[in-house]
Amino acid sequence: MTLILPKKTILTCGVGISNKIIVSQNKNFRVDDFYAVYGESIHSLLTGVIATTGIEGNWFGKHTFFVNVGYEYLTDFRSKVDNALKLINNQFSLQAGINF
């Protein structure tokens, strides 16, 4: 299968490291039952990977159309507890639009 794209089309992709800080709790946040069993608090800093890909082009006159998709996986790699008990964030995103 051959993909034919207009001359003014840009394909993008990227992979990187991402951090997320949970701001709805302070660093002293502690669930007593969790702490009693595992000896640590639920951490508020998540680290992980992000991957994105997209396409952008002038397909409609002078207006630029774009579509981007992304996936992000974040967890607390510092915690020694089982993965079933860690705070994990899996996120898919889709962005589409037209620049005028």
Biopython code that builds the backbone (N, CA, C, O; Angstrom):
import numpy as np
from Bio.PDB.StructureBuilder import StructureBuilder

atoms = [
    (1, "MET", "N", (0.842, -1.167, 0.000)),
    (1, "MET", "CA", (0.000, 0.000, 0.000)),
    (1, "MET", "C", (0.899, 1.246, 0.000)),
    (1, "MET", "O", (1.865, 1.319, 0.760)),
    (2, "THR", "N", (0.583, 2.194, -0.833)),
    (2, "THR", "CA", (1.349, 3.427, -0.948)),
    (2, "THR", "C", (0.525, 4.574, -0.388)),
    (2, "THR", "O", (-0.651, 4.732, -0.713)),
    (3, "LEU", "N", (1.165, 5.371, 0.461)),
    (3, "LEU", "CA", (0.525, 6.546, 1.036)),
    (3, "LEU", "C", (1.012, 7.768, 0.284)),
    (3, "LEU", "O", (2.202, 8.081, 0.313)),
    (4, "ILE", "N", (0.109, 8.460, -0.388)),
    (4, "ILE", "CA", (0.457, 9.661, -1.141)),
    (4, "ILE", "C", (-0.036, 10.867, -0.358)),
    (4, "ILE", "O", (-1.229, 11.002, -0.088)),
    (5, "LEU", "N", (0.896, 11.743, 0.005)),
    (5, "LEU", "CA", (0.576, 12.920, 0.797)),
    (5, "LEU", "C", (0.847, 14.185, -0.002)),
    (5, "LEU", "O", (1.742, 14.199, -0.847)),
    (6, "PRO", "N", (0.090, 15.245, 0.247)),
    (6, "PRO", "CA", (0.372, 16.523, -0.417)),
    (6, "PRO", "C", (1.785, 17.006, -0.089)),
    (6, "PRO", "O", (2.371, 16.581, 0.907)),
    (7, "LYS", "N", (2.325, 17.882, -0.913)),
    (7, "LYS", "CA", (3.704, 18.356, -0.748)),
    (7, "LYS", "C", (3.938, 19.053, 0.597)),
    (7, "LYS", "O", (5.019, 18.922, 1.170)),
    (8, "LYS", "N", (2.980, 19.767, 1.093)),
    (8, "LYS", "CA", (3.170, 20.519, 2.334)),
    (8, "LYS", "C", (2.647, 19.735, 3.546)),
    (8, "LYS", "O", (1.880, 20.266, 4.349)),
    (9, "THR", "N", (3.058, 18.493, 3.671)),
    (9, "THR", "CA", (2.628, 17.645, 4.780)),
    (9, "THR", "C", (3.829, 17.299, 5.652)),
    (9, "THR", "O", (4.904, 16.971, 5.151)),
    (10, "ILE", "N", (3.628, 17.377, 6.956)),
    (10, "ILE", "CA", (4.680, 17.063, 7.916)),
    (10, "ILE", "C", (4.209, 15.912, 8.798)),
    (10, "ILE", "O", (3.128, 15.970, 9.385)),
    (11, "LEU", "N", (5.016, 14.882, 8.886)),
    (11, "LEU", "CA", (4.755, 13.769, 9.797)),
    (11, "LEU", "C", (5.667, 13.936, 11.009)),
    (11, "LEU", "O", (6.852, 14.232, 10.860)),
    (12, "THR", "N", (5.124, 13.750, 12.191)),
    (12, "THR", "CA", (5.924, 13.903, 13.406)),
    (12, "THR", "C", (5.773, 12.673, 14.290)),
    (12, "THR", "O", (4.748, 11.992, 14.261)),
    (13, "CYS", "N", (6.805, 12.401, 15.073)),
    (13, "CYS", "CA", (6.725, 11.364, 16.101)),
    (13, "CYS", "C", (7.745, 11.709, 17.182)),
    (13, "CYS", "O", (8.750, 12.369, 16.921)),
    (14, "GLY", "N", (7.470, 11.256, 18.377)),
    (14, "GLY", "CA", (8.376, 11.554, 19.470)),
    (14, "GLY", "C", (8.202, 10.585, 20.622)),
    (14, "GLY", "O", (7.132, 10.013, 20.829)),
    (15, "VAL", "N", (9.273, 10.420, 21.358)),
    (15, "VAL", "CA", (9.277, 9.578, 22.558)),
    (15, "VAL", "C", (10.073, 10.349, 23.607)),
    (15, "VAL", "O", (11.095, 10.961, 23.296)),
    (16, "GLY", "N", (9.604, 10.314, 24.841)),
    (16, "GLY", "CA", (10.325, 11.040, 25.873)),
    (16, "GLY", "C", (9.941, 10.608, 27.266)),
    (16, "GLY", "O", (9.170, 9.669, 27.463)),
    (17, "ILE", "N", (10.494, 11.313, 28.221)),
    (17, "ILE", "CA", (10.232, 11.063, 29.632)),
    (17, "ILE", "C", (9.291, 12.149, 30.128)),
    (17, "ILE", "O", (9.423, 13.316, 29.759)),
    (18, "SER", "N", (8.348, 11.759, 30.960)),
    (18, "SER", "CA", (7.355, 12.699, 31.462)),
    (18, "SER", "C", (7.269, 12.590, 32.982)),
    (18, "SER", "O", (7.469, 11.515, 33.548)),
    (19, "ASN", "N", (6.973, 13.699, 33.630)),
    (19, "ASN", "CA", (6.753, 13.746, 35.074)),
    (19, "ASN", "C", (5.403, 14.383, 35.347)),
    (19, "ASN", "O", (4.978, 15.298, 34.642)),
    (20, "LYS", "N", (4.738, 13.891, 36.377)),
    (20, "LYS", "CA", (3.481, 14.486, 36.806)),
    (20, "LYS", "C", (3.515, 14.594, 38.323)),
    (20, "LYS", "O", (3.838, 13.630, 39.017)),
    (21, "ILE", "N", (3.182, 15.763, 38.824)),
    (21, "ILE", "CA", (3.118, 15.982, 40.256)),
    (21, "ILE", "C", (1.646, 16.100, 40.648)),
    (21, "ILE", "O", (0.920, 16.944, 40.123)),
    (22, "ILE", "N", (1.223, 15.259, 41.562)),
    (22, "ILE", "CA", (-0.147, 15.303, 42.052)),
    (22, "ILE", "C", (-0.214, 16.436, 43.075)),
    (22, "ILE", "O", (0.376, 16.325, 44.150)),
    (23, "VAL", "N", (-0.917, 17.516, 42.762)),
    (23, "VAL", "CA", (-0.940, 18.687, 43.635)),
    (23, "VAL", "C", (-2.125, 18.698, 44.596)),
    (23, "VAL", "O", (-2.257, 19.619, 45.401)),
    (24, "SER", "N", (-2.981, 17.695, 44.521)),
    (24, "SER", "CA", (-4.150, 17.678, 45.410)),
    (24, "SER", "C", (-3.800, 17.148, 46.793)),
    (24, "SER", "O", (-4.674, 17.048, 47.654)),
    (25, "GLN", "N", (-2.552, 16.811, 47.016)),
    (25, "GLN", "CA", (-2.110, 16.364, 48.329)),
    (25, "GLN", "C", (-0.739, 16.961, 48.590)),
    (25, "GLN", "O", (-0.030, 17.308, 47.646)),
    (26, "ASN", "N", (-0.353, 17.087, 49.842)),
    (26, "ASN", "CA", (0.977, 17.586, 50.138)),
    (26, "ASN", "C", (1.922, 16.409, 50.362)),
    (26, "ASN", "O", (1.475, 15.263, 50.400)),
    (27, "LYS", "N", (3.198, 16.667, 50.510)),
    (27, "LYS", "CA", (4.173, 15.581, 50.616)),
    (27, "LYS", "C", (4.031, 14.791, 51.918)),
    (27, "LYS", "O", (4.591, 13.702, 52.040)),
    (28, "ASN", "N", (3.296, 15.320, 52.882)),
    (28, "ASN", "CA", (3.069, 14.611, 54.138)),
    (28, "ASN", "C", (1.804, 13.770, 54.115)),
    (28, "ASN", "O", (1.428, 13.182, 55.130)),
    (29, "PHE", "N", (1.145, 13.708, 52.964)),
    (29, "PHE", "CA", (-0.076, 12.907, 52.826)),
    (29, "PHE", "C", (0.217, 11.466, 53.220)),
    (29, "PHE", "O", (1.157, 10.849, 52.718)),
    (30, "ARG", "N", (-0.591, 10.948, 54.114)),
    (30, "ARG", "CA", (-0.333, 9.601, 54.603)),
    (30, "ARG", "C", (-1.656, 8.910, 54.904)),
    (30, "ARG", "O", (-2.466, 9.418, 55.680)),
    (31, "VAL", "N", (-1.871, 7.758, 54.294)),
    (31, "VAL", "CA", (-3.005, 6.901, 54.619)),
    (31, "VAL", "C", (-2.485, 5.926, 55.664)),
    (31, "VAL", "O", (-1.650, 5.076, 55.357)),
    (32, "ASP", "N", (-2.968, 6.041, 56.888)),
    (32, "ASP", "CA", (-2.409, 5.277, 58.005)),
    (32, "ASP", "C", (-2.410, 3.773, 57.761)),
    (32, "ASP", "O", (-1.427, 3.102, 58.075)),
    (33, "ASP", "N", (-3.504, 3.222, 57.201)),
    (33, "ASP", "CA", (-3.558, 1.770, 56.943)),
    (33, "ASP", "C", (-2.504, 1.361, 55.918)),
    (33, "ASP", "O", (-1.842, 0.336, 56.083)),
    (34, "PHE", "N", (-2.348, 2.151, 54.868)),
    (34, "PHE", "CA", (-1.350, 1.867, 53.837)),
    (34, "PHE", "C", (0.053, 1.937, 54.432)),
    (34, "PHE", "O", (0.889, 1.072, 54.171)),
    (35, "TYR", "N", (0.307, 2.976, 55.237)),
    (35, "TYR", "CA", (1.622, 3.157, 55.855)),
    (35, "TYR", "C", (1.938, 2.033, 56.836)),
    (35, "TYR", "O", (3.079, 1.575, 56.912)),
    (36, "ALA", "N", (0.936, 1.587, 57.585)),
    (36, "ALA", "CA", (1.146, 0.513, 58.566)),
    (36, "ALA", "C", (1.549, -0.798, 57.894)),
    (36, "ALA", "O", (2.376, -1.540, 58.424)),
    (37, "VAL", "N", (0.977, -1.080, 56.747)),
    (37, "VAL", "CA", (1.265, -2.339, 56.044)),
    (37, "VAL", "C", (2.550, -2.250, 55.232)),
    (37, "VAL", "O", (3.348, -3.187, 55.251)),
    (38, "TYR", "N", (2.774, -1.136, 54.511)),
    (38, "TYR", "CA", (3.876, -1.043, 53.544)),
    (38, "TYR", "C", (5.031, -0.156, 53.993)),
    (38, "TYR", "O", (6.083, -0.161, 53.354)),
    (39, "GLY", "N", (4.868, 0.597, 55.064)),
    (39, "GLY", "CA", (5.953, 1.404, 55.589)),
    (39, "GLY", "C", (6.309, 2.617, 54.761)),
    (39, "GLY", "O", (7.406, 3.153, 54.915)),
    (40, "GLU", "N", (5.435, 3.068, 53.895)),
    (40, "GLU", "CA", (5.676, 4.267, 53.095)),
    (40, "GLU", "C", (4.360, 4.918, 52.722)),
    (40, "GLU", "O", (3.309, 4.278, 52.720)),
    (41, "SER", "N", (4.435, 6.203, 52.406)),
    (41, "SER", "CA", (3.252, 6.949, 51.991)),
    (41, "SER", "C", (3.023, 6.772, 50.497)),
    (41, "SER", "O", (3.895, 6.292, 49.773)),
    (42, "ILE", "N", (1.856, 7.161, 50.053)),
    (42, "ILE", "CA", (1.574, 7.177, 48.618)),
    (42, "ILE", "C", (2.298, 8.393, 48.040)),
    (42, "ILE", "O", (2.028, 9.523, 48.447)),
    (43, "HIS", "N", (3.201, 8.176, 47.110)),
    (43, "HIS", "CA", (4.009, 9.269, 46.560)),
    (43, "HIS", "C", (3.199, 10.112, 45.574)),
    (43, "HIS", "O", (2.314, 9.610, 44.882)),
    (44, "SER", "N", (3.519, 11.385, 45.528)),
    (44, "SER", "CA", (2.768, 12.297, 44.662)),
    (44, "SER", "C", (3.514, 12.661, 43.379)),
    (44, "SER", "O", (3.007, 13.457, 42.588)),
    (45, "LEU", "N", (4.704, 12.101, 43.150)),
    (45, "LEU", "CA", (5.451, 12.352, 41.918)),
    (45, "LEU", "C", (5.446, 11.082, 41.073)),
    (45, "LEU", "O", (5.932, 10.036, 41.502)),
    (46, "LEU", "N", (4.897, 11.187, 39.882)),
    (46, "LEU", "CA", (4.864, 10.062, 38.956)),
    (46, "LEU", "C", (5.817, 10.339, 37.802)),
    (46, "LEU", "O", (5.905, 11.470, 37.324)),
    (47, "THR", "N", (6.527, 9.317, 37.355)),
    (47, "THR", "CA", (7.468, 9.422, 36.248)),
    (47, "THR", "C", (7.144, 8.324, 35.245)),
    (47, "THR", "O", (6.695, 7.243, 35.626)),
    (48, "GLY", "N", (7.368, 8.594, 33.988)),
    (48, "GLY", "CA", (7.098, 7.574, 32.986)),
    (48, "GLY", "C", (7.522, 7.998, 31.602)),
    (48, "GLY", "O", (8.381, 8.862, 31.428)),
    (49, "VAL", "N", (6.906, 7.375, 30.626)),
    (49, "VAL", "CA", (7.246, 7.618, 29.226)),
    (49, "VAL", "C", (6.031, 8.169, 28.486)),
    (49, "VAL", "O", (4.883, 7.943, 28.870)),
    (50, "ILE", "N", (6.322, 8.893, 27.420)),
    (50, "ILE", "CA", (5.280, 9.443, 26.564)),
    (50, "ILE", "C", (5.693, 9.213, 25.113)),
    (50, "ILE", "O", (6.864, 9.358, 24.763)),
    (51, "ALA", "N", (4.739, 8.858, 24.284)),
    (51, "ALA", "CA", (4.984, 8.658, 22.851)),
    (51, "ALA", "C", (3.881, 9.385, 22.077)),
    (51, "ALA", "O", (2.700, 9.279, 22.407)),
    (52, "THR", "N", (4.287, 10.118, 21.049)),
    (52, "THR", "CA", (3.323, 10.863, 20.239)),
    (52, "THR", "C", (3.627, 10.691, 18.753)),
    (52, "THR", "O", (4.760, 10.414, 18.360)),
    (53, "THR", "N", (2.610, 10.858, 17.960)),
    (53, "THR", "CA", (2.766, 10.880, 16.511)),
    (53, "THR", "C", (1.672, 11.784, 15.942)),
    (53, "THR", "O", (0.604, 11.940, 16.536)),
    (54, "GLY", "N", (1.951, 12.364, 14.807)),
    (54, "GLY", "CA", (0.971, 13.268, 14.227)),
    (54, "GLY", "C", (1.250, 13.583, 12.775)),
    (54, "GLY", "O", (2.281, 13.213, 12.214)),
    (55, "ILE", "N", (0.295, 14.277, 12.189)),
    (55, "ILE", "CA", (0.404, 14.704, 10.795)),
    (55, "ILE", "C", (-0.169, 16.114, 10.690)),
    (55, "ILE", "O", (-1.172, 16.441, 11.324)),
    (56, "GLU", "N", (0.479, 16.933, 9.888)),
    (56, "GLU", "CA", (0.047, 18.320, 9.707)),
    (56, "GLU", "C", (0.226, 18.684, 8.241)),
    (56, "GLU", "O", (1.236, 18.330, 7.632)),
    (57, "GLY", "N", (-0.740, 19.383, 7.672)),
    (57, "GLY", "CA", (-0.612, 19.757, 6.269)),
    (57, "GLY", "C", (-1.536, 20.865, 5.855)),
    (57, "GLY", "O", (-2.550, 21.119, 6.504)),
    (58, "ASN", "N", (-1.186, 21.531, 4.768)),
    (58, "ASN", "CA", (-2.008, 22.565, 4.144)),
    (58, "ASN", "C", (-2.864, 21.907, 3.073)),
    (58, "ASN", "O", (-2.551, 21.966, 1.884)),
    (59, "TRP", "N", (-3.936, 21.287, 3.507)),
    (59, "TRP", "CA", (-4.783, 20.549, 2.570)),
    (59, "TRP", "C", (-6.009, 21.341, 2.146)),
    (59, "TRP", "O", (-6.679, 20.974, 1.180)),
    (60, "PHE", "N", (-6.312, 22.426, 2.856)),
    (60, "PHE", "CA", (-7.520, 23.203, 2.594)),
    (60, "PHE", "C", (-7.147, 24.657, 2.356)),
    (60, "PHE", "O", (-7.428, 25.519, 3.188)),
    (61, "GLY", "N", (-6.528, 24.926, 1.245)),
    (61, "GLY", "CA", (-6.116, 26.289, 0.939)),
    (61, "GLY", "C", (-4.974, 26.737, 1.844)),
    (61, "GLY", "O", (-3.953, 26.057, 1.948)),
    (62, "LYS", "N", (-5.149, 27.882, 2.496)),
    (62, "LYS", "CA", (-4.104, 28.411, 3.369)),
    (62, "LYS", "C", (-4.219, 27.905, 4.805)),
    (62, "LYS", "O", (-3.369, 28.232, 5.633)),
    (63, "HIS", "N", (-5.219, 27.137, 5.113)),
    (63, "HIS", "CA", (-5.433, 26.644, 6.472)),
    (63, "HIS", "C", (-4.679, 25.336, 6.695)),
    (63, "HIS", "O", (-4.655, 24.463, 5.828)),
    (64, "THR", "N", (-4.071, 25.219, 7.862)),
    (64, "THR", "CA", (-3.319, 24.021, 8.212)),
    (64, "THR", "C", (-4.178, 23.113, 9.077)),
    (64, "THR", "O", (-4.730, 23.546, 10.088)),
    (65, "PHE", "N", (-4.286, 21.876, 8.684)),
    (65, "PHE", "CA", (-5.046, 20.867, 9.435)),
    (65, "PHE", "C", (-4.048, 19.958, 10.143)),
    (65, "PHE", "O", (-3.006, 19.626, 9.578)),
    (66, "PHE", "N", (-4.352, 19.553, 11.370)),
    (66, "PHE", "CA", (-3.445, 18.660, 12.097)),
    (66, "PHE", "C", (-4.213, 17.615, 12.894)),
    (66, "PHE", "O", (-5.345, 17.838, 13.324)),
    (67, "VAL", "N", (-3.569, 16.475, 13.075)),
    (67, "VAL", "CA", (-4.074, 15.391, 13.930)),
    (67, "VAL", "C", (-2.874, 14.832, 14.682)),
    (67, "VAL", "O", (-1.868, 14.470, 14.073)),
    (68, "ASN", "N", (-2.981, 14.763, 16.003)),
    (68, "ASN", "CA", (-1.924, 14.206, 16.850)),
    (68, "ASN", "C", (-2.528, 13.163, 17.783)),
    (68, "ASN", "O", (-3.620, 13.361, 18.317)),
    (69, "VAL", "N", (-1.831, 12.068, 17.976)),
    (69, "VAL", "CA", (-2.234, 11.064, 18.956)),
    (69, "VAL", "C", (-1.062, 10.830, 19.905)),
    (69, "VAL", "O", (0.101, 10.932, 19.517)),
    (70, "GLY", "N", (-1.390, 10.515, 21.141)),
    (70, "GLY", "CA", (-0.335, 10.304, 22.121)),
    (70, "GLY", "C", (-0.725, 9.259, 23.151)),
    (70, "GLY", "O", (-1.906, 9.000, 23.379)),
    (71, "TYR", "N", (0.281, 8.665, 23.764)),
    (71, "TYR", "CA", (0.092, 7.705, 24.855)),
    (71, "TYR", "C", (1.092, 8.042, 25.947)),
    (71, "TYR", "O", (2.258, 8.326, 25.671)),
    (72, "GLU", "N", (0.627, 8.008, 27.190)),
    (72, "GLU", "CA", (1.473, 8.324, 28.329)),
    (72, "GLU", "C", (1.262, 7.265, 29.416)),
    (72, "GLU", "O", (0.128, 6.941, 29.768)),
    (73, "TYR", "N", (2.371, 6.729, 29.942)),
    (73, "TYR", "CA", (2.325, 5.766, 31.047)),
    (73, "TYR", "C", (3.160, 6.328, 32.184)),
    (73, "TYR", "O", (4.366, 6.526, 32.039)),
    (74, "LEU", "N", (2.518, 6.583, 33.312)),
    (74, "LEU", "CA", (3.197, 7.149, 34.471)),
    (74, "LEU", "C", (2.952, 6.284, 35.697)),
    (74, "LEU", "O", (1.849, 5.775, 35.893)),
    (75, "THR", "N", (3.980, 6.116, 36.521)),
    (75, "THR", "CA", (3.854, 5.398, 37.780)),
    (75, "THR", "C", (4.930, 5.894, 38.738)),
    (75, "THR", "O", (5.764, 6.722, 38.371)),
    (76, "ASP", "N", (4.905, 5.395, 39.940)),
    (76, "ASP", "CA", (5.899, 5.751, 40.943)),
    (76, "ASP", "C", (6.944, 4.648, 40.980)),
    (76, "ASP", "O", (6.746, 3.622, 41.632)),
    (77, "PHE", "N", (8.051, 4.854, 40.286)),
    (77, "PHE", "CA", (9.105, 3.843, 40.222)),
    (77, "PHE", "C", (9.880, 3.721, 41.530)),
    (77, "PHE", "O", (10.563, 2.720, 41.745)),
    (78, "ARG", "N", (9.786, 4.726, 42.412)),
    (78, "ARG", "CA", (10.515, 4.689, 43.675)),
    (78, "ARG", "C", (9.867, 3.778, 44.696)),
    (78, "ARG", "O", (10.544, 3.283, 45.597)),
    (79, "SER", "N", (8.578, 3.548, 44.577)),
    (79, "SER", "CA", (7.848, 2.763, 45.569)),
    (79, "SER", "C", (8.209, 1.284, 45.474)),
    (79, "SER", "O", (8.392, 0.750, 44.380)),
    (80, "LYS", "N", (8.308, 0.641, 46.606)),
    (80, "LYS", "CA", (8.642, -0.780, 46.662)),
    (80, "LYS", "C", (7.403, -1.663, 46.775)),
    (80, "LYS", "O", (7.527, -2.885, 46.847)),
    (81, "VAL", "N", (6.212, -1.069, 46.791)),
    (81, "VAL", "CA", (4.990, -1.860, 46.913)),
    (81, "VAL", "C", (4.660, -2.525, 45.590)),
    (81, "VAL", "O", (5.201, -2.158, 44.547)),
    (82, "ASP", "N", (3.776, -3.496, 45.637)),
    (82, "ASP", "CA", (3.332, -4.255, 44.468)),
    (82, "ASP", "C", (2.657, -3.307, 43.460)),
    (82, "ASP", "O", (2.044, -2.315, 43.855)),
    (83, "ASN", "N", (2.772, -3.613, 42.175)),
    (83, "ASN", "CA", (2.165, -2.781, 41.128)),
    (83, "ASN", "C", (0.663, -2.625, 41.294)),
    (83, "ASN", "O", (0.101, -1.614, 40.873)),
    (84, "ALA", "N", (0.001, -3.609, 41.902)),
    (84, "ALA", "CA", (-1.444, -3.521, 42.098)),
    (84, "ALA", "C", (-1.814, -2.392, 43.059)),
    (84, "ALA", "O", (-2.957, -1.933, 43.060)),
    (85, "LEU", "N", (-0.868, -1.943, 43.872)),
    (85, "LEU", "CA", (-1.145, -0.910, 44.867)),
    (85, "LEU", "C", (-0.563, 0.449, 44.503)),
    (85, "LEU", "O", (-0.826, 1.431, 45.196)),
    (86, "LYS", "N", (0.212, 0.528, 43.445)),
    (86, "LYS", "CA", (0.812, 1.800, 43.028)),
    (86, "LYS", "C", (-0.205, 2.664, 42.298)),
    (86, "LYS", "O", (-1.153, 2.172, 41.686)),
    (87, "LEU", "N", (0.023, 3.956, 42.384)),
    (87, "LEU", "CA", (-0.755, 4.895, 41.587)),
    (87, "LEU", "C", (-0.185, 4.872, 40.173)),
    (87, "LEU", "O", (0.978, 5.220, 39.965)),
    (88, "ILE", "N", (-1.003, 4.461, 39.195)),
    (88, "ILE", "CA", (-0.571, 4.339, 37.804)),
    (88, "ILE", "C", (-1.509, 5.159, 36.931)),
    (88, "ILE", "O", (-2.725, 5.128, 37.119)),
    (89, "ASN", "N", (-0.947, 5.890, 35.979)),
    (89, "ASN", "CA", (-1.728, 6.711, 35.070)),
    (89, "ASN", "C", (-1.435, 6.279, 33.638)),
    (89, "ASN", "O", (-0.314, 6.446, 33.158)),
    (90, "ASN", "N", (-2.431, 5.726, 32.952)),
    (90, "ASN", "CA", (-2.360, 5.420, 31.517)),
    (90, "ASN", "C", (-3.266, 6.420, 30.814)),
    (90, "ASN", "O", (-4.437, 6.556, 31.170)),
    (91, "GLN", "N", (-2.740, 7.109, 29.832)),
    (91, "GLN", "CA", (-3.521, 8.151, 29.185)),
    (91, "GLN", "C", (-3.328, 8.116, 27.681)),
    (91, "GLN", "O", (-2.199, 8.107, 27.191)),
    (92, "PHE", "N", (-4.434, 8.097, 26.951)),
    (92, "PHE", "CA", (-4.425, 8.240, 25.501)),
    (92, "PHE", "C", (-4.995, 9.611, 25.175)),
    (92, "PHE", "O", (-5.911, 10.078, 25.852)),
    (93, "SER", "N", (-4.463, 10.258, 24.149)),
    (93, "SER", "CA", (-5.009, 11.558, 23.755)),
    (93, "SER", "C", (-5.087, 11.652, 22.235)),
    (93, "SER", "O", (-4.286, 11.058, 21.513)),
    (94, "LEU", "N", (-6.065, 12.407, 21.777)),
    (94, "LEU", "CA", (-6.265, 12.682, 20.357)),
    (94, "LEU", "C", (-6.551, 14.166, 20.226)),
    (94, "LEU", "O", (-7.455, 14.691, 20.877)),
    (95, "GLN", "N", (-5.792, 14.833, 19.397)),
    (95, "GLN", "CA", (-5.996, 16.257, 19.130)),
    (95, "GLN", "C", (-6.152, 16.437, 17.622)),
    (95, "GLN", "O", (-5.370, 15.902, 16.837)),
    (96, "ALA", "N", (-7.154, 17.186, 17.239)),
    (96, "ALA", "CA", (-7.363, 17.495, 15.828)),
    (96, "ALA", "C", (-7.839, 18.929, 15.728)),
    (96, "ALA", "O", (-8.581, 19.404, 16.589)),
    (97, "GLY", "N", (-7.417, 19.619, 14.685)),
    (97, "GLY", "CA", (-7.845, 20.993, 14.539)),
    (97, "GLY", "C", (-7.378, 21.635, 13.256)),
    (97, "GLY", "O", (-6.680, 21.026, 12.445)),
    (98, "ILE", "N", (-7.777, 22.863, 13.095)),
    (98, "ILE", "CA", (-7.395, 23.652, 11.919)),
    (98, "ILE", "C", (-6.828, 24.976, 12.417)),
    (98, "ILE", "O", (-7.445, 25.658, 13.235)),
    (99, "ASN", "N", (-5.643, 25.333, 11.915)),
    (99, "ASN", "CA", (-5.035, 26.626, 12.207)),
    (99, "ASN", "C", (-5.436, 27.607, 11.121)),
    (99, "ASN", "O", (-5.292, 27.319, 9.933)),
    (100, "PHE", "N", (-5.935, 28.759, 11.523)),
    (100, "PHE", "CA", (-6.368, 29.790, 10.568)),
    (100, "PHE", "C", (-5.292, 30.812, 10.367)),
    (100, "PHE", "O", (-5.473, 31.757, 9.599)),
]
sb = StructureBuilder()
sb.init_structure("model")
sb.init_model(0)
sb.init_chain("A")
sb.init_seg("    ")
for serial, (resi, resn, name, xyz) in enumerate(atoms, 1):
    if name == "N":
        sb.init_residue(resn, " ", resi, " ")
    sb.init_atom(name, np.array(xyz, "f"), 0.0, 1.0, " ", f" {name:<3s}", serial, name[0])
structure = sb.get_structure()
